[in-house]
Amino acid sequence: MSNDTVVMRMYTVYKDPVDLPDVPFAVREFEILPGEAPRPGPLVGMASSLEAVRMSIPPHAGTCLVRSADDDPAIVETWL
């Protein structure tokens, strides 16, 4: 992770991510910093089902945002 002041972390759930062709579902962490676009962080989970991959999302990420029409089609949801 970076040494910059991280304001928030978000966790994005992907279905059939392009960069992981044999993985049905994955969760990636992103860092949110003031005045910057979200920075990709580590992959935090991979699983064969949505329910299973959600288990890798940290408990403090308690708010789920559904994908917006402008999101990449692989994005299922994002947790804050």
N, C-alpha and C positions, 0 to 999 in steps of 0.2 A: 504494500500500500504506500501511498505517497506520504510525505512529511508535511504537506499543506494542511490547513485547518479544514477538516471535513465537517460539513454542516449536517449531512444526513447520508444514509446509505439506502439504496433501493435494490430490490431483488426482482429481476424480470424472469418470468417463466416462458420458455420456448417449447413449441411442438415441432419436431423434425427440424432442428437447427441445421442450417447449411454447413456450418463448420464442424459438425459432429454427425456425419451421415448415418452412423449405426446406433444413434441414441434417440429414442422416441421423445423423451422430455428432458429438459435441462433448466437449471436455474443459474443465472449469473448475477453477481453483485456489481453495483455501480456506485461510485462516490459522487456526491453532490457537493460542489464547492461554490462559494459566492462568485457570481458573474461568469461562470464557465459552464460549458456543456457537460453533462454527466460523463465521468470517466469509467470505462470498463475496468472491472476488478476481476477477482478470481471466479472460476466456476465453483459453485457451492453444492451442486447436486445433479445427479443424473438418475433416471429411473424409467421403467417401462410404462408407467401410468401417471396421470396428472395427480391423483391422490397421493401416490408414493413420493413424487418429486416435491410436493408441498411440504412433506415432512423435513426436508432439508432447509427450509426457510426459517431463519432465527425467530424465536417467539416474540421478540420486540417489534418485529415487522407485522403489526396487527391490522393494517388497513390495506385491503385489496382494491386495486383499480382495474377495471376491465379494459381490454385493448380499445384504442380509439381507431376510427376508420383510417387515420393517417399512419398508424403503426405498421411496421413490417408484418406481413401476413403470418410469420412464424411466431410472433408474440401472442401469448395467451392472456397474460395478466401481469401486473406489476404490484409488488408489495412494498409499502412504506412503513 
